[in-house]
């Protein structure tokens, strides 16, 4: 009893109340015997007198695990923890730090428990937040024990260095992570200086990680000096790679911008509205040709440099910008002290204070005098071009990349017969003759592809009335300053009159050549045939004069008469040829072909019936051909009689006559099943004079010759297809109406 009394007295008289830790003494029933004031503060207990109360009634949220440890302590098992986490209520965690020991009434009997307990939840959360912040900021810690030459790195520091988990750094390896050169030399010097003098450091350097990746880091370090000797270095280590690279990039951009600004002579200014003060950079003074020492730095000084004619507008635009009605984005003129007038472009942004009032304008000025002059020059050039374009005697057009006419002058409209409105609704492809379109498009593609800048060609357009317009076309590419194709300039010279004259000349030359050939052929015939007859008559006349016998004289006289008749027949044939060659083409008329065919057929019906010719015809009733009536009858009669004359002796003669259109020509064909002609042998002689191909008594070789000349005199042509023992087809092509 005396021992218990002494113990209680000891407890009461102890310094527990003033203990800075949260301590409480408990009985075997976990009733409170005594406690420190710090215990009340730790758990926010308002009741001051807790003696005799149950601990579990006072600390109602005490985790069951700690209660279990209390009961273990009553069994003589002390416990302690520097911090343990407990789930108090559905995911809400608390951290407790404790130390509990049993106290004894005597050597054998445990009287209760002495509990030192602290709720460290807030501290743990602050530590977690700090750790999280360090992770987000990529800040790691490090410490170098110089006495043991041992380095400690936090997990984040290891992550930054990208080292494996088992990597053990030391001073040398830590320094060697820095990039060789400036970074490694710098950190080595800073570490050595700090060891010698205790100087701290804070630098941004590059290091090469364990995986050989270059990054920027911020390294901070301090020294711990004991008795004048550095025993420890410690600090932080931060990954600033992204930020540093952004800063470097921003610096480069800023430097380039500064270079560009200076090169472009862009002046920067600030107008402090309330203070009525201006801040100009050096370029602004150059733009206004003002010495900085002569500039008062107020708005009125700036306005005074503006051209008098622009000052009112300048002031109005400044006011509108300050009032927030309109941005200050304008051009105006300034007058230099030398009197020279320059054009200035100005742009600015307005900044407002927290109350929403305008208080500063920040802007830029740059000289656009040369640009204005160039623009005026271009406008004059444009006016000059438009004048030349519209008034040119040559057809001119601006053509888009899609082939549409963008603009045309009156000359091209007059040449092609279209109104300007109608022509602008078309593309050049719409009115180009198909024969020329492929060439035109191919050359244009070479221009588009950059193989040439222009091309020239002769081509044909369709006039609005349908006839052809012949032109010389020159197309030139127009490009922008970057070399991109904008459109085409087309120059069109109408050469229709020249082409028509050339065509007429070609036709005249062709006719002349043909007539010359015909005359040469005719001269050859006259020379050959008449010479033969004259020689024969001369020879017979000499025989007659020398002959004495009457019987022989009569024979010679008969030969002279026969030769004279032959000469007469030759002269008649030559006369027919001359008639064909000299007949005027203008005498052509439109003649119903079927009607003339029937007339000619009826005129030789006796001959057709005699030879039992089977004649069939396919002639459209309304078909007409351009011809001379007498020539047409002669041609048809000759083709009829030739088919009968040269019939095959072993079969009934058949003749099929047909008229049809072939392309843009009218064709008349005579097809028979007669003896045929060997074209391989006689192809070049078919229509020659006195050329015969069969031993027929009536064959004289003049009919086809005259027929060919009659057809050609009417601007037509005749062709023959034939095969020996199978038959012959003659085709006559007539001039289109």
Secondary structure as UniProt FT lines:
FT   HELIX           2..13
FT   HELIX           16..18
FT   STRAND          23..27
FT   TURN            28..29
FT   STRAND          31..35
FT   HELIX           37..42
FT   TURN            43..44
FT   TURN            51..52
FT   HELIX           55..58
FT   TURN            60..61
FT   HELIX           64..74
FT   TURN            75..76
FT   STRAND          79..89
FT   TURN            90..91
FT   STRAND          92..104
FT   STRAND          110..119
FT   HELIX           121..136
FT   TURN            137..138
FT   STRAND          139..145
FT   TURN            146..149
FT   STRAND          150..153
FT   HELIX           155..161
FT   TURN            165..166
FT   HELIX           171..176
FT   TURN            180..181
FT   HELIX           182..197
FT   STRAND          201..208
FT   TURN            210..211
FT   STRAND          214..226
FT   TURN            227..228
FT   STRAND          229..239
FT   HELIX           241..264
FT   STRAND          266..272
FT   TURN            273..276
FT   STRAND          277..280
FT   HELIX           282..288
FT   HELIX           292..294
FT   HELIX           299..305
FT   HELIX           308..310
FT   HELIX           311..322
FT   TURN            323..324
FT   STRAND          329..335
FT   TURN            337..338
FT   STRAND          341..352
FT   TURN            354..355
FT   STRAND          358..367
FT   HELIX           369..391
FT   STRAND          395..399
FT   TURN            401..402
FT   STRAND          404..408
FT   HELIX           410..416
FT   HELIX           420..424
FT   HELIX           428..431
FT   HELIX           434..448
FT   TURN            449..450
FT   STRAND          454..462
FT   TURN            464..465
FT   STRAND          468..479
FT   TURN            481..482
FT   STRAND          485..494
FT   HELIX           496..525
FT   HELIX           526..530
FT   HELIX           531..546
FT   HELIX           550..582
FT   HELIX           585..587
FT   STRAND          589..592
FT   HELIX           593..603
FT   HELIX           605..610
FT   TURN            611..612
FT   STRAND          614..618
FT   TURN            621..622
FT   STRAND          624..627
FT   HELIX           629..645
FT   TURN            649..650
FT   STRAND          654..662
FT   TURN            663..664
FT   STRAND          665..672
FT   HELIX           679..682
FT   HELIX           683..685
FT   TURN            686..687
FT   TURN            689..690
FT   TURN            697..698
FT   HELIX           703..713
FT   TURN            714..715
FT   STRAND          717..723
FT   TURN            724..726
FT   STRAND          727..734
//
